[in-house]
Amino acid sequence: MTTDRIVDVAIVGAGPAGSTLAGALARRGLDVLVLERAPEWHWRAGGVFTSPAAVRALERAGLDEALLHTIARPIPAMRLETRLGTAVRLTYGADHGGRPAVGLDRSRLDPALEGLALSAGATIRRGAAVTHVDLADDRVATLRVGDERIRARIVVGADGAHSVLARAAGVERSVRLPARLGLTWHVADPRASVSDGTSVDARMIVLEDGYVGLAPVPGGRLNIGIVLGPSWHRAVARDGARETTRRVLLGIPRVDDDPVDWSEATACDRIAGAWPLGTRVTRRAGPGWFLVGDAAGFLDPFTGEGLHRALVSTELAAAAIQAAVSGRARRDAAALAYDRAMRRRFAAKDALSSMVQWFLGHPRLFEYAARRLAERPDVRATMGLVMGDLIPASRGLDPRFLAALLAP
């Protein structure tokens, strides 16, 4: 059946991007419907370590300080550790009076953002899997949910990598990197929680053809995120995720502030996977449709940029969508303005992320660069600010900065 009602905006996906955008648009007076395939929230592969810039974006989205204190555990620094033992401590400006990075409790953050959307007047339907989007009509998009067809003046894909809307619009492309597999879960962390005033560094350990992130989060837990390149895929298929991850963690060197052997720590949830990691789109919007969050393109979990990028995309999209629905701008002009704004905002960061991935693919050069970062405090401080989206990413591509980083 086809519903008679036409909503202003239909959003596919109730993750952080979809919920945040729904709240922003509902507060502007738009009729917003969010369609989420999962009947209820559950842990799935997603980032938990993020920079202070993402925390500020969450505040702009409406989360108050008291709530953020319970769902965000301060992390003084990310320790980058190479295969040969070089350690680089990136503080994201916290050692100069800035806010620290954080580890997020997604089991509380995601529902909190949904709650903000609901309180603003948006409708969220869970257990509603969108299987097809028809963009043929220039005025109204049609979404198929089971036997039901829903019509919307604007449709937004906030359903992560490999978005159903990106496929319908014909803009999805594979990333120009070897196929990577992501595995992530939480384990019990016996160290003190944030309520005790204790904070510890996160770790990023580079492997052969992969890397492991260890990030403390609230609730006495540690998030483990493992990214594995093609040389690992056969082992995962043969031995399964649990055994492969145990073997990966056994190879991580112990450090003084590790309270337990993480390979033997009690798992708090199932291992969630993502395959292949990363997605690329040729456009992020067109007449009557928009992509936000990971659906708008995501390259690099190594830099911890996903959540901040997702939140910024919702801010830019909200203004463009309101202009299109209200008639202040033509639908094609609003879409073009959003696409251009996203390109301007993230082109330099995408280039920097690609450069980081290139160095990761050349271990000797990555080791060289890591040693230079460890030896040069000013260069290291700038790199942390760039990686954390606290200063323009173009600073990290400046020839003078690269010379200071790479000069012998």
N, C-alpha and C positions, 0 to 999 in steps of 0.2 A: 504494500500500500504506500501511498505518498501522502504525507501530512499536508493539510491546508495551510498550516502556519509557516511563515517564512521568518526565520530568526535573522537578526542583524549579522551575527558572527557565530559560526560553528568552529570550535577548536578541537582538533583531534589530539588527544593526549592530555592527562592531568598531572604530569610531572611538574617540576619547578617552573619550567618555561610556560607551559600551558596554563597552570593555575595563576601564576603571577600576571600573565597577560589578561586572563579572564577577569581578575580583580580590577586591573587598571581600566579595562574597557567598561565594565559594569559601573564603576564609579563615575564614568563619563556619561552614564545614562543609556548605554547600548544594551540591547537584548542579546545575552551571550549564553550559548549552550556548549558545554564541554562534554565530549564523548571519550570515555576511557575504557579500554578493553578489559582491564583487570577488575574483577568483582570487588576486591579490597586491596589495600596497600600491602605489598610484600617486598622484601629485599631483592633488588636486581642490580646488575652491574651499573655502577655509577660512582662519580667522584665524591670523596669526602674531604680531601685536603684542598684548601683554597686560601687565597690571599686576602689581606684586609680590604682590597677593592671590592670583592664579592660581598663581604659583610656590610659595607656601606650601601651596596646595591640592595641587599635584603632590607636594610633600614628604610631605604627609599620606597621599597615595595610595601612597607607598613608593619614589619615585625618590630616589636618594641624591645628595648634594651633588656628588660627582665627576662623575656622569652629567649632572646638570643644568648643570654648568659647560661641558660640551661641546655641549649642544643649545640653550642659552639665551644669547644675546648681550646684554649689558647695554646699555640705551638711556637716556641721561641724561634725555631729555625728549621729548615730542611737541610739535612746532611747528605750531600751527594757523595757517594763512595764508588770509586772505580775498581776494576778487577785487580789492579796492581796495588791497591791500598791507599791511594790518594783520597783525602777527605776534604770537601769544600762545604763550608757552612754558610748557607744563604739565609739571611735574616729578614728580608723584605722590609728593611728600614726600621725594624723594631729596636735594634740596638742604638738608634739615634732618636728615640722618643716616639716613633710611630707605633701604630697598632701591630700586634703580632698576626701571623697567619693562624688559621684555626683548623681543627678537625671537627666535622659536622656529624651530628646524629641524624641521619636521613630519616629514620623511623619517626622522628618528631618534626623535623623540618618540613618534609613533604606534606604531611597532613595539616600543619600549621598554615602553609600557603593555600591549601585547598580551603581551609576555614576562612581565610581572608577573602577568597573569591566568593564563597557562599554568603558571607556577611555583607558583601558589596552588592549582592543581588544576582550573581551568576547562577546558572543551573548546571550541576554536574551529574551526569548519568554514568554510573559505573556498570561494568559488564556489558558495555555497548561497543562492540568491535566494528570499526568502519572497514569494510572490505573493498569499497570502490568509491571513487570520487569522479563525478562527471562535470567537466569544466566547459562543455560545448556551448552552453547558454552564456551569452556575454553579460547577462544581468544577474543570474542566480545560479549558484552551484548546487548540485544534488549529491548527497552522500547516502550510501547504502549501508544500513545496519540491519543485518538479517534480512527479513522480508520488508522492512520499513525503509522508506526513502525520506530524507530530511533535506529541506531546502534552506539555503543561507545566502545572504547578499555577499558575505565574505567568508571564505573558509581558510583556516590556519592549520598548517601542519606543525604540531609540537610533539610528535610521536617518535622523536629520536632518529638515529641513523636508519637509513633504508625506509624512509617515511612513505606511507601510502599516497600522500599528496604529492611528494616529490616524484614518485613514479608516474602518477596520473598526469602531472605537468610535463613529464619527459625531460626533467633537468638533473636527475640523479646520475652521478658518475662514480667510478671507483677512485680511491686515492692513488697517487703515484708512489706508493711504498709497497714493499713486500707484505703479503697478507699476514696480519698479526692477530693473535688470540688473546683476549683479556679474561682473567679469572680473578674474582674478588669475593671476600667474605670477612667476617669478624671473628676474633678469638678473645677469650677472657684475658684481661690485662690486670695483674695484681697490684700495679702501681696506683698511687692515690689518684682520686678523681679530681676534676677541676674544683669541686666544692671545697677540697682541702687546700686549695691554693698551690697545688703542685703542677708544674708543667714540664714536659720533656720534649726533646727534639723529635721530629719525624725523620725517617731515613729513606733515601732512594739509592738502591744498590744496583749497579750496572752488572749484568751477566753477559755471558757469551750469547749473542742474539736474543737479548731481552733485558728486562729490568724488573725490580721488585720495589714497591712502595710500602712502608710501614707507618701508619698515621694513628696516633692516639685519638680517641673520640670519647664523648661523655658516656657515663654508665659503666666504667670499668672495662672498657673494650679497646681493642686495637684493630683497625682495618688493615687488611692485607690485600694489596692489588698487584697482580703479576701480569706482565705483558710478555708474550713469547712469540718469537719470529718463526719462520718456516722450518728451521732445523728441529724445532720441538714438536711439531704437529703430529708426527708419526708416533712419538712416545705418548702423547695425550690420547690419541685414538687407541693405542694398544693397551695402555695401563690405566687409563681413566684420569679424571681431573684430580681426585684426592691423592692418589699415589704420586702423580707428577708434581703436584704442588709440595707434597711432603719432601720429595727429593730436592726440589729447588730450594726450599727453606733450609734443608740440612747443609747446603753449600754456602749459606750466608755466614760470614764471620760474626762471632759473638762480640759485643761491646760491653763496656762497664755498666751502662744503664739498661741493659736487657735483663729483666728480672727472671725470665724463663727462656727455655728453648722454644721459640715460636713454632717450630715444626710439631711440637708435642702439646701445645696449648689447647685448651678446650674450645672447640668450635661453637660459636653462638648462633650461627645460621648456616644455611646451605651455601655451597660454592655457586655463585652466579657467573655465567659466562657471556661474553659478547664476541661475535665472529661475523665477518672480519671487522676489526677495529677501524674506525675512521670512515668518513664519507665526504663526498665532494659534490657540489651542485654548480651548474652553470649559471643559474639565476636563483635569487632568493625570494622573488615575488613576480607576479604578473597580474593582469586585470582580474580582480576578484579573488586572488589567492596570495598567501604569505607563508613563509617558512621561518620558524624561530627555534632557538635552542640548537640541539645537535642536528635537527633536521635541516638547519640552514648551513650545515657543513662543519665538520669537526675532524681535526687532524691528529692532535698530539696529547695523550694523557700524561706524558712525561712532564709537561710544564704546569699541570694542575690548573689549566685555564678554563675548563669547560663550563663551570657554573657561572663564573663572571661573564663570560661571553653570552651565555644563555639569557642572563638577566638584562644585559645591555640590549640584546636583540629585542626583548619584549618592550623596553622603553622606546626604542626607535619605531617598532611596529605599531605600538598603541597610537602614537601621534598620526602616523600615516593612515591607519585603518579608520580612525575617527574622521579624518578629513575626507576619506572616500565615502563613508556611510552618510555623513552629513551633507555631502554635495559640494563642500568647499574646494574639492579637487577632483578631477576626473580619476576614475579607477586606475587607468593605465599610468597616469602621472603620479598618483600616490604610490603605486607599486614601484615605479622607477626611482622615486625619491628614497624609498626605504632601501632598495637594493644598492643604490649609490652610497647611502649613509653607512651601510654595513661594510661596503668595500673600503671606504675611506677609514672607517674605524679599525678594521682588522687586517688590512692588506700587509702592513709592516709586520704585525705579529705573526701572520701566516708565513711570511718570508723568514722570520726569525725561527719559528718552529721547524720549518723545513731545513734550515741550517743546522739546528740542533740534531735533527734526525740524521742528517748527512754525517755529522761528526760521530754520532752513535754507530753508524754503519762503517766507520773507519776507526777501529779501536786505538791504534797508535796515535792518530791525530786527536781523538777524544781525550786520551791520557795526557797528551801534551797540553791541550787547552785547560784541562782540569788542574794540572800542576801550576799553570800560570795564574789561574783564578785563586788557588790556595795561597800563592805567594804575594798577590797584589791586592791589598785591601780595597783600594778605591775602585778598581775594576770589578772586584767581586761585589761590592755594594751596588754598583750600577747594574750589574747583571741581575741581582736579586730584585731590584726595583722594576726592571724591565720585565722579568719573568712574572712578577706579581701584578702587572698592569697598573703600576703606580706612577710610572713616567712613560712617555710615548715609546713604543717599541722601536721607532726609528733610531732612537739613541743607541740601541744595540747593533744597528746596521751601519752606523756612522763609521767611515773609514778610520777616523782617529781613534775611536773606541776599539775597533778590530785590531788596529796596529798596537795599541796599548795591551790588548789581550794576548796577541800572538807573537809579538816581538820577543826574541830570545832574551 
